[in-house]
Amino acid sequence: MLLQPTPRSLSPALFQALQEIKTVQTFANGSTLFLQGSPVAGIYLVETGEVRILLATGNKQRQLLEIAGPGTMLGLSESMSGENYRITAEANRSTTAAFIPRGALLNFLREHADFSMEVVRLLSEELHGLYHKFRNITAHPGRPRRRDLDLQLN
């Protein structure tokens, strides 16, 4: 099941402000941006290409959660919490991504408190999207999914 990417786009003002602290990296098809369980290094902003978002499911198998395209921010919740990455991000084709180290991001937010609410919004969107993905993945076959119930009610 391929799920649609969760919108995690930045406002033009935040995108512009981050230009000073980012470094741009190019990843070949199949290259790993970060691995599930590895220590958080920072966030990635997908600029071009696509990134597969994968979740380890046991027996060294990985499940595709989504394909992230340009404008998607990866690793924000882990960078804010300091926890290890919860997913693996792998280039689906040649991809360019801006990297911002965790320390630089936290310093940026301390110095630019006006962007803190936008980061809260992005985290909220990520949490909301994960909730819906979890509901879709774990829906019991005999029980209608919430989306199906909403369609029946309308």
C-alpha positions, 0 to 999 in steps of 0.5 A: 500500500503506497500512502500519499506524502504528508505535507510538511512544507515550509513557509517561504520566510522559513525556507529563506531563513534556513538558507544560511545554515544548510548544506546541499547534498546529492544522493544517488538512487538507493543511497541512504539519507539516514537509517532507522535507529541511528543517532539523529544528526539533523533534518533534511529538506528534499529539494529535488527527486524522491525519497522512500520512507521505510520502516523496519518490520522485523526479519530485516524486512522494510515496509514502504510508508510513503514517497517524499518529494520536493518540499518535504522535511525529514527528521524534524521530530527526532531532531527536536527530541534528540531521539534516534531516527524512527524511519529509514530515508532512502533516495528513490532516484537521484535526489538533492536534499538540504541538510541542517545539523540538529545543533544549528537548527536548535540554535536557529530556533533560539535566535528566531523564536518567531519561527517556533510556531511554524515548527510546532505546526509542522510537528503537528502535521507530521503527528496527524499524518502518522496517526492516519497512516497507522490507522490505515496500516492497522485497520482490521479487515472486518472493521471499516476504516474511518475514511470508509465510514466518513464516505458512507455517512456523506 
